[in-house]
Amino acid sequence: MAHRIFGRHPVREALHSRAPVRRVWVLASRADRGSLEEIRRLAARAGIPVHLVSRAELDRLAGGQSHQGVVAEVAPYRYSTLDAMLAAAAEQGEQPFILVLDHLTDVHNFGALVRTAEAAGLHGVIIPARRSVAVTPTVYKTSAGAVVHMRIAQVPNIAQALRRLAAHGVWNVGLDPQAPHRYDQVDLRGPLSIVVGAEGKGLSRLVRRSCDLLVHLPMRGRVQSLNASVAGAVLIYEALRQRLGGGTAGKPPAGP
């Protein structure tokens, strides 16, 4: 079933990435202004039909969501695979750098993490096929369109996926508030997956046991937790800092 995505950034990114956009609806009264005019040009260049419609029609097409004057219909999202992520890293001459989400359920957290993962140059995001977030129109919008540039794989079992990654030499590092190691005092420069748990529950028992290492973020205020997308972003960018030559703040534990 086709998706309807909405918002200027998601639609523009879908057109730039040559995602399978089938048609675009633009607010008629603003169609010749700013980013909406750019969207019309991109669609026309790709031979995609553009319909100029009223705000009421856009509201209906977007299901009452904030659409910023544009809605597009795209083919169903095509999920990637773990193997494709590893192959992409090899083709780019890079160590695998992957985000694994253990039954995250909030689409806004998911969209924000996909956006962070794409910005930091990760090779993919892994999610469970059941009882978890999936790629939805809201995720297109909350990721600011980054979802069209990111490999996302649905797997039957996260613990099994971590074991497969380990078999390929990937070091699985999970976020856990009770972990003994601080996030910036471990070596995150090699083949790496960052594992983020569900909102409130954190990592499940089997996933925690499947991680090679657990790390925590220091909490000095009265609030003792961060939301999943913020915590994941902090660890992703610490890993990126190290991979760009920043080194670690302390002596790292032994690698795999």
ZABA-993705 format. One record per residue (C-alpha): x, y, z. Coordinates in steps of 0.1 Angstrom, whole numbers, plus 5000, padded with zeros to 4 digits. Example, Ala and Ser with C-alpha at 12.3 -4.5 7.8 and 13.67 -1.06 7.14 Angstrom:
<kezas>
512349555078
513749895071
</kezas>
This chain:
<kezas>
500050005000
501450344990
502350605017
501350965017
504151175031
503851545040
506051835049
508452035027
511651865038
510451505035
508851565001
511951754988
514351485000
512151214984
512351394951
516151464954
516851104963
514750974933
512550784957
509450624939
507250934942
503950874922
502351214925
502551544944
499751784957
500752144963
498852424979
497552624949
497752964966
501452924974
502652704946
504952974931
506753064963
509952944979
510452574986
507052484972
508152624938
511352414941
509252104948
507152164917
510252204896
511851884909
508651684903
508151824868
511751744859
511151384870
507851364851
505851334883
502251474882
501751784903
498251874914
497452224927
494752194954
493152384982
494252375018
491152175027
492051905002
495651895016
494251865051
492251565040
495151405021
497451445052
494851315076
494751635095
498551635101
500751945095
501651935058
503252275052
501452305019
502551985002
501751605002
503251334981
502350974974
505250734974
505550364968
505750145000
509150185018
511549915007
513449775038
517049695035
519049405050
521849355075
524049215047
523449525026
524649745054
527849545058
528349545020
527849925019
530549975046
532949755026
532249934994
533050275011
536250135027
534850205061
534350005094
530649905098
528750165119
525150055126
522350165149
520149895165
516849975181
515449735207
511649765204
511450135202
507850235199
507750615196
507750725159
509151065169
512150915186
512650685156
512450965131
514951175152
517350875154
517150805117
517951175110
520951155134
522150825119
522050965084
523751295094
526551095111
527050865081
525950535096
525550245073
522150145085
519450105112
518049775124
514649745140
512449445150
509749335126
507149315154
506149525184
508249815173
508250125152
508250105114
508650355086
505450555085
504450895070
505151055104
508650905104
509351065070
508451395085
510151365119
513351245102
513151555079
513251325049
516451135061
514550805059
514850805021
518650815024
519050555052
519150175050
516650035075
516249665081
513449475099
514649155115
512748875133
514948895164
517349165177
519448935198
520048715168
520949015147
523549115172
525048775171
525248795133
526949125136
529348985161
530148705137
531248975112
533549125138
531149405149
531449525185
527949565199
527749855225
524449905244
523250205263
522350115299
522050355328
523550095352
526550015330
529950025346
531650215317
531150585308
530250635271
533250855264
535850625280
535550325257
536950275222
534250315196
536450335165
536249985151
533349795135
530449905157
526749875164
525150115189
522149955207
519450175221
516550025242
512850095243
511450405260
511150345297
512149975296
515550015281
517349705267
515649365271
517449095290
518448895259
519549195240
521649315270
523248975272
524048985235
525949315237
529749305240
529749615262
527349835281
527950205286
526150485305
525750855301
526551055333
523451215349
524251495373
520851665376
517651555393
516351395360
517951055358
517150965322
517151105287
514751025260
515950755236
516650975206
518751215227
520750945244
521250755211
522451085194
524951145222
526550805218
526450815180
528351145179
530851035205
531550735182
531850965152
534151205171
536450915179
536250785143
537351125130
540451105151
539251235185
540450945206
538850845239
538851025272
540150715291
541650375287
539350155266
538449805276
539749515254
537949485221
536349175206
</kezas>
